[in-house]
Structure formats: C-alpha cells, structure tokens
Amino acid sequence: MARKFPAVPWMLSGTLYEVNVRQYTPEGSFKAFARHLPRLADMGVRILWFMPITPISVAGRKGTLGSYYACSDYRAINPEFGTLDDFRELVQQAHELGMKVIIDWVANHTGLDHVWTQTHPHFYKKNAAGEFYDTHGWDDVIDLNYYDQPMRQMMIEAMQFWIHNCDIDGFRCDMAHLVPRDFWQQARTALDPIKPLFWLGETEDLNYLDVFDSCYAWRWMHATEKYFRGESDLRSLVQLLGSYEKDFSNGTLPLFFTANHDENSWNGTEFEKYGNAAKLLAVFTFTWHGLPLIYSGQELPSHKRLKFFDKDLIEWTDPIGLHGFYQSLCRLHSTHPAIIAGARPQWLATDRNDAILAFSRSHQNQELIVILNCTSSPQSVHITSSQLTGSFTDVMTNNTLELYSSPFDLPPFGFVILSGSLGI
C-alpha cells in the first residue's frame, strides 16, 4: 500500500532503545535515568522510546504500582517518575546528545478511573448494561469509542500537548491495529505539520503500513523461536524474510528485536528463548533491512525477567558487558552507506546453505556482508557468489579479510560482519 506520509530522514539509520523508567534506577525517575544518557549516546542509541509516562489508574490497579498501559490522564506525568518539567529537561538533554525521543501512546483504552470517565463518559464503549468494558478481557482497562468524533479530537489534542510542551519527536502507538486506521491518518494529518514526527506502530497488520513509519516484525520473532527450538529449518526463515521484503516494499520499516517489555516480562529473556544464539540474532537485527530495537538492560546482558506491575530493579554492573558489542552494531547501523540508503539485502550463496544465512547490502560500491552460523556446531563456509571481490574489514575485530582467500571458520552461532568496497 502506497505511503501518504513521508518518513523522517533519521529513521533509516536510527537505533531504537526502549526505556523502562520504573526499573532503570533505584529512584525510578526521569532525573535518575538522565544520568545514563551519556552512556547510551556513546553506545550509539539514536531514538529513545519511553514506555508510557502518564499517571496510572488506581481503580483496578494490578500489583503495587500497576500497568503503565492503564492511563488515568493523557495530559499528565506519572508522579512516580517526576514532574512535567523533569521530563521536558530530559528531552532537552537527549536532544543535546543527538538523540530523538518518542513516547508510548495508548489510544485503544484507558484505565478504569481516567478523567474522561467522569467528564466525558460517552467517549467509551459500553455493554448492554451500560457499563464500561474492554473487548479483550483486560480487567484493568476500558475501551474507547472511536465512533465518537469529539473523542478523536480530544485524543489528538492530548498528543499535541506533548509535542508543544516537551518537544517530543514521535509516538510508539500501542496495539495500533485495535484503533481504526483512519484515526491514525487523522492524527498524522493534524500533528505532522507541527514538526517531523516518527510513528512506530505496534502492529503487523498490512493495512496499517501506509500510516506508520515502522511496524513490528512479530512473525520473525515467532519464527526464530520455532527455528531455535528445532521445529523448522532455515528455508522457512528465508521465505519469511522474502515476504517481509514484499510486504514492506512501500518504505515502512519492520522493527526487529530479540526482547521488549512484553516479551521480557511474560515470555522470557532473549537467553531463555534463544540461548547462545541471542547475540547472533542481535547481529541480524542490526544488519537486515529494518529498524533495530534494544530493550532496557540488554546491553548488560540481563538474564532477568522484570516484573510488570511492581518495582524490580535492573541489576546494573560495571563494566557493562555488551556495551562494546552494541556500540559496534549501533555505529554500523548509523554510518554504513548501504544501511543509510535503505539498500535491500541480497542473498549470498554458500556451500552450507542449510546452516548459514549470508547476505549483502550495497550502495554506490560500498558493500556490507553478513554471514551467520545458525547452528550449534562449528561451520567452515565458503562464499560461492562470484560477484563479490576485494578486501573487507571485519566490523567487530577491525581485521582485513580477503573474501575468497580461505573459508570462514565460524564457532557455534558465530557471525562475521564485513564492510568494504567492491573490487578494491
């Protein structure tokens, strides 16, 4: 589906970092998180996504602190995190370090005691008994009624509030496909003229690709889980990636990830799901055509499932073990010409196509080559694609390699990322 809304130019080279403010520091505040900004900028993060920063409903609250996604006021700050001035200052600090800021926007539902339940009860869906309810059975939220045009307008005005008052750079739209597509069109038409905004949709519904700049690659996550459980082969992953290239041909980027707040809390860390292949999949996330996501603490690495409704501190260490690993990937993603240009990946033939994923991305003679050993056994692999010649630099080690001089000896779940110029 053709895109109506242009994407921001910094999207293609951006690395997205999801911020869980509550669990990030002992204080769980904006001011405390701000101390980490220089480290994240040094790691190469370019887009900070803050999980919902609005206050949480008391009615129906789960756990001691409740779900971020049960909002009680779209135009206020969760006092757990600080004040509006604190957040405004945080955004300014991030901007000074070259980072953009987007906030989570929960448009489908609110908490049970949202201010609108008193001031505008007609904004909500109601059951036969005239009671607020949620269509999906989530018992701490209630659904909004998008047939109500004044509600839509007030929702857009609430989003506008954060652009004008805090200078945010976009929105991550929670459960975007549960909200009518034409609302997102309406919102973008109203808000994009204020400043260039980045719109991330939590959906993989193809009907929504024309209104979001990036959408979740949920199918990839589930397919890789299945593969690393031994329930499918590499061919199925190759076929799925082919469908992504077709489905996302309009310029919308798939969001690739090995963890996020939902997966970490409810389904397990990337190490529970992927074991020793977690770093391999992170390399894919940063080098395939798409937008990469890092969740709070993945750079440790963290083997902890964070509680969703209660305080559960990320256990930071010094040094941060994978800072250098993610720094290399972030820098590659933000500087390589083929990635910045949005060059589409091309498969490379190898003598072990049953075990190896190998692809290249090229722009104006600048080549990126990625070789992934997707097995738990060592592999010695030759690239048999004859069109690639020349010397290349290993992005992770800075060593110079001749592509055809010898096979690549990869350890279990090993990888090579090469950058260079063709024929040189």
C-alpha positions as CSV (number, residue, x, y, z in Angstrom):
1,M,0.0,0.0,0.0
2,A,1.5,3.4,-1.0
3,R,2.5,5.7,1.7
4,K,0.8,9.0,2.1
5,F,3.0,10.3,4.9
6,P,6.8,10.9,4.4
7,A,9.1,9.3,7.0
8,V,11.6,11.3,8.9
9,P,15.1,11.2,7.3
10,W,16.8,9.9,10.5
11,M,14.7,6.8,10.7
12,L,16.8,4.6,8.4
13,S,20.0,5.0,10.4
14,G,18.3,5.1,13.8
15,T,18.7,2.6,16.7
16,L,15.7,2.4,19.0
17,Y,16.1,1.9,22.7
18,E,13.1,1.1,24.9
19,V,13.3,2.8,28.3
20,N,11.6,1.2,31.3
21,V,11.9,4.2,33.7
22,R,10.5,2.4,36.7
23,Q,13.1,-0.4,36.7
24,Y,16.1,1.5,35.3
25,T,17.3,3.1,38.6
26,P,16.6,2.7,42.3
27,E,14.8,6.1,42.2
28,G,12.8,5.1,39.1
29,S,12.7,8.7,38.0
30,F,13.5,10.9,34.9
31,K,16.3,12.6,36.7
32,A,17.9,9.4,37.7
33,F,17.6,8.0,34.2
34,A,19.1,11.1,32.8
35,R,22.5,10.1,34.3
36,H,22.6,7.2,31.8
37,L,22.1,9.5,28.7
38,P,25.8,10.0,28.0
39,R,26.4,6.2,28.2
40,L,23.6,5.5,25.8
41,A,24.7,8.2,23.4
42,D,28.2,6.7,23.5
43,M,26.7,3.3,22.7
44,G,25.1,4.8,19.6
45,V,21.5,5.0,20.6
46,R,19.6,7.5,18.4
47,I,16.0,7.1,19.4
48,L,14.7,6.8,23.0
49,W,11.3,5.2,23.3
50,F,9.8,5.8,26.7
51,M,7.1,3.4,27.9
52,P,4.0,5.3,29.0
53,I,4.9,8.3,31.2
54,T,1.3,9.2,32.1
55,P,-0.2,8.5,35.5
56,I,-1.6,5.0,36.2
57,S,-5.2,4.4,37.3
58,V,-5.8,3.4,41.0
59,A,-9.0,1.6,40.3
60,G,-8.3,-2.0,39.1
61,R,-4.6,-1.5,39.7
62,K,-2.5,-4.7,39.3
63,G,0.3,-5.3,41.7
64,T,1.6,-2.4,43.8
65,L,2.3,0.1,41.0
66,G,0.0,-1.0,38.2
67,S,0.4,-1.2,34.5
68,Y,1.9,1.7,32.6
69,Y,-0.8,1.0,29.9
70,A,-3.7,1.8,32.3
71,C,-3.6,5.6,31.9
72,S,-5.7,7.9,34.1
73,D,-4.9,11.2,32.3
74,Y,-3.4,11.7,28.9
75,R,-2.0,15.2,29.7
76,A,-0.2,14.5,33.0
77,I,3.0,12.9,34.2
78,N,3.2,9.8,36.4
79,P,4.4,11.3,39.7
80,E,6.4,8.1,40.2
81,F,8.8,9.4,37.6
82,G,8.9,13.1,38.5
83,T,7.3,16.3,37.0
84,L,6.5,17.7,33.6
85,D,9.5,20.0,34.0
86,D,11.7,16.9,34.7
87,F,10.6,15.2,31.5
88,R,10.9,18.4,29.5
89,E,14.5,18.8,30.7
90,L,15.2,15.1,30.0
91,V,14.0,15.5,26.4
92,Q,16.2,18.6,26.0
93,Q,19.3,16.7,27.4
94,A,18.6,13.9,24.9
95,H,18.4,16.3,22.0
96,E,21.7,17.9,23.0
97,L,23.3,14.5,22.8
98,G,21.9,13.9,19.4
99,M,19.1,11.6,20.4
100,K,15.4,11.7,19.5
101,V,12.6,11.0,22.0
102,I,9.3,9.2,21.3
103,I,6.7,8.3,23.9
104,D,4.3,5.3,24.2
105,W,0.8,6.3,23.3
106,V,-2.1,4.0,24.4
107,A,-5.0,5.1,22.2
108,N,-7.2,2.0,22.4
109,H,-8.1,2.1,26.1
110,T,-7.6,3.9,29.3
111,G,-7.5,2.9,33.0
112,L,-10.8,2.4,34.9
113,D,-10.7,5.9,36.6
114,H,-9.4,8.0,33.7
115,V,-10.6,11.6,34.0
116,W,-12.7,11.1,30.9
117,T,-14.9,8.5,32.7
118,Q,-16.2,11.5,34.7
119,T,-16.0,14.4,32.3
120,H,-16.9,12.5,29.0
121,P,-18.4,9.1,29.7
122,H,-19.8,9.0,26.2
123,F,-16.2,8.6,25.0
124,Y,-16.2,4.9,26.0
125,K,-17.7,1.7,24.7
126,K,-20.5,0.3,26.9
127,N,-22.0,-3.1,27.2
128,A,-25.8,-3.9,27.3
129,A,-25.9,-2.9,30.9
130,G,-24.5,0.5,30.2
131,E,-21.1,-0.3,31.8
132,F,-17.6,0.5,30.5
133,Y,-15.8,-2.6,29.4
134,D,-12.8,-3.9,27.5
135,T,-13.3,-6.0,24.4
136,H,-10.2,-8.2,25.1
137,G,-10.9,-9.1,28.7
138,W,-8.1,-6.9,30.2
139,D,-9.6,-6.1,33.6
140,D,-7.6,-3.0,34.4
141,V,-8.6,-1.0,31.3
142,I,-11.7,0.0,29.3
143,D,-12.1,0.6,25.6
144,L,-12.6,4.0,23.9
145,N,-15.3,4.5,21.3
146,Y,-13.8,5.7,18.0
147,Y,-17.2,6.4,16.5
148,D,-17.3,9.4,18.8
149,Q,-15.7,12.2,16.8
150,P,-15.2,14.7,19.7
151,M,-13.2,11.9,21.5
152,R,-10.9,11.6,18.5
153,Q,-10.3,15.3,18.5
154,M,-9.5,15.4,22.2
155,M,-7.1,12.4,21.7
156,I,-5.3,14.3,19.0
157,E,-5.2,17.4,21.2
158,A,-3.7,15.3,24.0
159,M,-0.9,14.1,21.7
160,Q,-0.3,17.6,20.5
161,F,0.2,18.6,24.2
162,W,3.4,16.5,24.4
163,I,4.8,17.9,21.1
164,H,4.2,21.5,22.2
165,N,5.1,21.2,25.8
166,C,8.0,18.8,25.7
167,D,9.2,18.8,22.1
168,I,9.0,15.0,21.6
169,D,9.8,13.5,18.2
170,G,7.1,10.9,17.8
171,F,4.9,8.2,19.1
172,R,5.1,4.4,19.6
173,C,1.4,3.5,19.2
174,D,0.3,0.7,21.5
175,M,-1.8,-2.1,19.9
176,A,-2.2,0.2,16.9
177,H,-4.4,-2.2,14.9
178,L,-7.1,-2.1,17.6
179,V,-7.7,1.6,16.7
180,P,-9.3,2.4,13.4
181,R,-6.8,3.1,10.7
182,D,-8.4,6.3,9.7
183,F,-7.8,7.7,13.2
184,W,-4.1,7.4,12.7
185,Q,-4.4,9.1,9.3
186,Q,-6.4,11.8,11.0
187,A,-3.7,12.2,13.8
188,R,-0.8,12.3,11.3
189,T,-2.6,14.9,9.2
190,A,-3.1,17.1,12.3
191,L,0.3,16.5,14.0
192,D,3.0,16.1,11.3
193,P,2.8,19.7,10.2
194,I,3.9,20.8,13.8
195,K,7.3,19.1,13.3
196,P,8.6,16.0,11.5
197,L,7.5,13.0,13.7
198,F,8.4,9.3,13.8
199,W,5.4,6.9,14.1
200,L,6.0,3.4,15.3
201,G,3.0,1.1,15.2
202,E,2.7,-2.0,17.4
203,T,1.1,-4.0,14.7
204,E,1.9,-6.3,11.8
205,D,-1.5,-5.7,10.1
206,L,-0.6,-4.9,6.5
207,N,-3.5,-2.5,6.2
208,Y,-1.7,-0.1,8.6
209,L,1.7,0.0,6.8
210,D,0.8,3.2,5.0
211,V,0.2,5.2,8.2
212,F,3.2,4.1,10.2
213,D,6.9,4.6,9.6
214,S,7.8,1.3,11.2
215,C,5.8,-1.7,12.4
216,Y,6.6,-4.7,14.5
217,A,8.1,-7.9,13.0
218,W,6.2,-10.3,15.3
219,R,6.2,-13.1,12.7
220,W,10.0,-13.0,12.6
221,M,10.3,-13.3,16.4
222,H,7.9,-16.3,16.5
223,A,9.6,-17.9,13.5
224,T,13.1,-17.7,15.0
225,E,11.8,-19.1,18.3
226,K,10.4,-22.0,16.4
227,Y,13.7,-22.5,14.5
228,F,15.9,-22.5,17.6
229,R,13.6,-25.0,19.2
230,G,14.4,-27.3,16.3
231,E,10.8,-27.1,14.9
232,S,11.7,-25.6,11.5
233,D,14.6,-25.2,9.1
234,L,16.4,-22.2,7.7
235,R,14.4,-22.3,4.5
236,S,11.3,-21.2,6.4
237,L,13.2,-18.1,7.7
238,V,14.4,-17.2,4.3
239,Q,10.9,-17.5,2.9
240,L,9.5,-15.3,5.7
241,L,12.2,-12.6,5.1
242,G,11.2,-12.7,1.4
243,S,7.6,-11.9,2.4
244,Y,8.8,-9.0,4.6
245,E,10.7,-7.5,1.6
246,K,7.5,-7.7,-0.4
247,D,5.1,-6.6,2.3
248,F,7.3,-3.6,3.4
249,S,8.1,-2.5,-0.1
250,N,6.4,0.9,0.4
251,G,9.3,2.2,2.6
252,T,7.8,1.3,6.0
253,L,10.5,-0.5,8.1
254,P,9.9,-3.7,10.0
255,L,11.0,-3.4,13.7
256,F,13.3,-6.3,14.6
257,F,14.1,-7.2,18.2
258,T,15.1,-10.0,20.5
259,A,13.4,-8.5,23.5
260,N,10.9,-5.9,24.5
261,H,8.9,-5.2,27.7
262,D,6.1,-7.7,26.9
263,E,8.5,-10.5,25.8
264,N,10.9,-10.0,28.8
265,S,8.2,-9.9,31.4
266,W,5.8,-12.5,30.1
267,N,7.7,-14.9,27.8
268,G,11.3,-14.7,28.9
269,T,14.6,-13.0,28.2
270,E,16.3,-13.5,24.9
271,F,18.6,-16.0,26.6
272,E,15.7,-18.1,27.7
273,K,14.3,-18.1,24.2
274,Y,17.4,-18.2,22.1
275,G,20.2,-19.4,24.4
276,N,23.6,-18.9,22.9
277,A,22.1,-17.7,19.6
278,A,20.9,-14.4,21.2
279,K,23.9,-12.3,20.0
280,L,23.6,-13.9,16.5
281,L,20.1,-12.6,16.3
282,A,21.1,-9.2,17.6
283,V,23.5,-9.0,14.7
284,F,20.8,-9.9,12.2
285,T,18.5,-7.2,13.8
286,F,21.1,-4.5,13.1
287,T,22.1,-5.6,9.6
288,W,19.0,-6.7,7.8
289,H,16.7,-4.0,6.2
290,G,14.7,-2.7,9.1
291,L,14.9,-0.8,12.4
292,P,16.7,-2.4,15.4
293,L,15.4,-2.3,19.0
294,I,17.3,-2.7,22.2
295,Y,15.3,-3.1,25.5
296,S,16.5,-1.7,28.8
297,G,19.3,-3.8,30.2
298,Q,20.0,-5.9,27.1
299,E,23.5,-4.3,27.0
300,L,24.4,-5.8,30.4
301,P,23.5,-8.6,29.3
302,S,20.4,-9.1,31.5
303,H,19.1,-12.6,32.3
304,K,16.3,-11.2,34.4
305,R,12.6,-11.2,33.7
306,L,11.4,-7.8,35.0
307,K,8.2,-7.6,36.9
308,F,5.5,-5.7,35.1
309,F,3.3,-4.3,38.0
310,D,5.9,-3.9,40.8
311,K,9.4,-2.4,41.4
312,D,12.0,-4.8,40.1
313,L,15.4,-3.1,39.5
314,I,17.6,-3.8,36.6
315,E,20.9,-5.0,38.1
316,W,23.5,-2.8,36.5
317,T,27.1,-3.8,36.6
318,D,30.4,-2.1,35.9
319,P,31.6,-2.6,33.3
320,I,28.5,-3.2,31.2
321,G,29.4,-6.4,29.4
322,L,27.8,-5.9,26.0
323,H,28.3,-2.1,25.7
324,G,31.1,-2.6,23.1
325,F,29.1,-5.2,21.2
326,Y,26.1,-3.0,20.8
327,Q,28.2,0.1,20.3
328,S,29.8,-1.6,17.2
329,L,26.4,-2.5,15.9
330,C,24.8,0.9,16.5
331,R,27.7,2.7,14.8
332,L,27.5,0.3,11.8
333,H,23.8,0.9,11.6
334,S,24.1,4.7,11.8
335,T,27.1,5.1,9.4
336,H,27.2,2.4,6.7
337,P,26.1,3.8,3.4
338,A,24.1,0.8,2.4
339,I,22.0,0.9,5.6
340,I,21.5,4.7,5.5
341,A,20.4,4.4,1.9
342,G,17.9,1.6,2.8
343,A,19.6,-0.8,0.4
344,R,17.7,-4.1,0.1
345,P,19.6,-7.3,1.2
346,Q,20.7,-9.8,-1.4
347,W,21.3,-13.4,-0.5
348,L,24.8,-14.8,-1.0
349,A,25.2,-18.4,-2.0
350,T,27.4,-20.6,0.3
351,D,28.4,-24.2,0.4
352,R,26.4,-24.6,3.6
353,N,23.0,-23.0,2.8
354,D,21.4,-25.5,5.3
355,A,23.3,-23.9,8.2
356,I,24.3,-20.4,7.1
357,L,22.5,-17.2,6.4
358,A,24.6,-14.9,4.3
359,F,23.6,-11.7,2.6
360,S,25.0,-8.4,1.3
361,R,23.7,-4.9,1.1
362,S,25.3,-2.5,-1.4
363,H,25.2,1.2,-2.1
364,Q,27.5,3.1,-4.6
365,N,30.2,0.4,-4.4
366,Q,30.1,0.3,-0.6
367,E,29.3,-3.3,0.5
368,L,28.1,-4.8,3.7
369,I,28.4,-8.6,4.0
370,V,26.9,-10.6,6.9
371,I,27.5,-14.3,7.5
372,L,25.6,-16.1,10.3
373,N,26.1,-19.6,11.6
374,C,22.6,-20.5,12.7
375,T,23.6,-23.9,14.2
376,S,25.1,-25.1,17.5
377,S,28.0,-26.7,15.6
378,P,31.2,-25.1,14.2
379,Q,31.0,-24.4,10.5
380,S,33.6,-23.9,7.8
381,V,31.9,-22.0,5.0
382,H,32.9,-20.6,1.6
383,I,31.0,-17.8,-0.1
384,T,30.3,-19.1,-3.6
385,S,28.7,-15.9,-5.0
386,S,31.2,-14.8,-7.6
387,Q,30.2,-11.2,-8.0
388,L,31.9,-10.1,-4.8
389,T,35.7,-9.5,-4.8
390,G,38.0,-7.4,-2.8
391,S,39.3,-6.8,0.7
392,F,36.9,-6.2,3.6
393,T,37.2,-5.1,7.2
394,D,35.7,-7.2,9.9
395,V,33.4,-4.7,11.8
396,M,33.9,-6.4,15.1
397,T,37.6,-7.0,15.1
398,N,38.9,-4.4,12.5
399,N,40.9,-7.2,10.8
400,T,41.2,-7.1,7.0
401,L,40.0,-10.2,5.1
402,E,40.1,-11.4,1.5
403,L,36.6,-12.7,0.7
404,Y,37.8,-15.8,-1.3
405,S,41.2,-16.5,0.1
406,S,40.0,-19.0,2.7
407,P,36.8,-20.4,4.2
408,F,35.2,-18.6,7.1
409,D,35.5,-20.8,10.3
410,L,32.6,-19.9,12.5
411,P,32.0,-21.2,16.0
412,P,28.6,-22.3,17.1
413,F,26.2,-19.4,16.5
414,G,29.1,-17.4,15.2
415,F,29.0,-14.5,12.8
416,V,31.1,-12.2,10.6
417,I,30.2,-8.7,9.5
418,L,32.3,-7.3,6.7
419,S,32.4,-3.8,5.3
420,G,34.3,-2.6,2.2
421,S,34.4,-1.5,-1.4
422,L,33.8,-3.9,-4.3
423,G,36.8,-4.9,-6.3
424,I,39.2,-3.0,-4.1
